[in-house]
Amino acid sequence: MSATSYPRLAQFLGAYFHQDWTAEAAGSDALVTRYLKTASAATIHAIAAEIGALRAKHAKEEDLAGLLTEWGCYYSPSPPHKTRAEWLSWLEEAFNRASASPKR
């Protein structure tokens, strides 16, 4: 599955979780928080929807690993997220919370 099916998500993951992302943030939580503070509500909502669609279609860890790598995402599972699926679930929840925030 190419990035064209999930364009905003692929752009976000490749741009923020690039090869050197760990040098720019203390962890994925900090990086996501930084992004959510600057992104538009429409973009946040769209990415949350794309994460949900991706998770519904690609439940296998090896599928997710391949897609994320294809998109230039260098996130590797680490506690508390033991798998990419768990991390994407957390990411979807974070984006949905931000999208629903009255500050948006």
C-alpha positions as CSV (number, residue, x, y, z in Angstrom):
1,M,0.0,0.0,0.0
2,S,1.5,3.3,-1.0
3,A,1.6,6.6,0.7
4,T,-1.2,7.8,-1.7
5,S,-3.7,5.9,0.4
6,Y,-2.7,7.7,3.6
7,P,-1.1,10.9,2.3
8,R,-1.3,13.1,5.4
9,L,-0.2,10.2,7.7
10,A,2.7,9.3,5.5
11,Q,3.8,12.9,5.3
12,F,3.6,13.3,9.1
13,L,5.5,10.1,9.9
14,G,8.2,10.7,7.3
15,A,8.7,14.3,8.3
16,Y,8.6,13.9,12.1
17,F,9.9,10.4,12.6
18,H,12.8,10.6,10.2
19,Q,16.1,8.9,10.6
20,D,17.4,11.4,13.2
21,W,14.2,12.1,15.1
22,T,15.5,10.8,18.4
23,A,18.1,13.6,18.4
24,E,15.3,16.2,18.1
25,A,12.9,15.0,20.9
26,A,13.1,13.1,24.2
27,G,10.6,10.6,22.9
28,S,7.7,10.0,20.5
29,D,5.3,11.6,23.1
30,A,7.2,14.9,23.0
31,L,7.4,14.9,19.3
32,V,3.7,14.3,18.8
33,T,2.9,17.0,21.4
34,R,5.0,19.5,19.5
35,Y,3.3,18.6,16.3
36,L,-0.2,18.8,17.8
37,K,0.5,22.3,19.1
38,T,1.1,23.7,15.6
39,A,-1.0,21.7,13.2
40,S,-4.5,22.8,12.1
41,A,-7.6,21.1,13.5
42,A,-8.5,19.9,10.0
43,T,-5.1,18.3,9.5
44,I,-5.1,16.6,13.0
45,H,-8.6,15.2,12.3
46,A,-7.6,13.9,8.8
47,I,-4.5,12.2,10.2
48,A,-6.5,10.6,13.0
49,A,-8.9,9.2,10.4
50,E,-6.0,7.9,8.2
51,I,-4.5,6.2,11.3
52,G,-7.9,4.5,12.0
53,A,-8.2,3.4,8.4
54,L,-4.6,2.0,8.4
55,R,-5.2,0.1,11.6
56,A,-8.4,-1.4,10.3
57,K,-6.8,-2.6,7.1
58,H,-3.3,-3.6,8.3
59,A,-3.4,-5.3,11.7
60,K,-0.3,-7.4,11.2
61,E,2.9,-6.0,12.7
62,E,5.0,-7.0,9.7
63,D,2.6,-5.1,7.4
64,L,2.8,-2.0,9.6
65,A,6.6,-2.2,9.8
66,G,6.9,-2.4,6.0
67,L,4.6,0.5,5.4
68,L,6.2,2.8,8.0
69,T,9.6,2.0,6.6
70,E,8.4,2.7,3.1
71,W,7.2,6.1,4.3
72,G,10.5,7.0,5.9
73,C,9.3,6.5,9.5
74,Y,12.1,5.3,11.7
75,Y,10.0,4.7,14.9
76,S,10.9,1.5,16.6
77,P,8.6,0.1,19.3
78,S,9.7,0.9,22.8
79,P,7.9,0.8,26.1
80,P,5.1,1.5,26.8
81,H,4.3,0.7,23.1
82,K,5.5,-2.8,22.5
83,T,4.4,-2.9,18.9
84,R,3.8,-0.5,16.0
85,A,0.1,-1.4,16.3
86,E,0.1,-0.3,19.9
87,W,1.9,2.9,19.1
88,L,-0.5,3.7,16.2
89,S,-3.4,3.1,18.6
90,W,-1.9,5.6,21.1
91,L,-1.2,8.0,18.2
92,E,-4.7,7.8,17.0
93,E,-6.0,8.5,20.5
94,A,-3.7,11.5,20.9
95,F,-4.8,12.9,17.6
96,N,-8.5,12.4,18.3
97,R,-8.1,14.1,21.7
98,A,-6.4,17.0,20.1
99,S,-9.0,17.2,17.4
100,A,-11.8,17.3,20.0
101,S,-10.1,19.9,22.1
102,P,-12.0,23.2,22.4
103,K,-8.8,25.1,21.8
104,R,-8.9,24.0,18.2
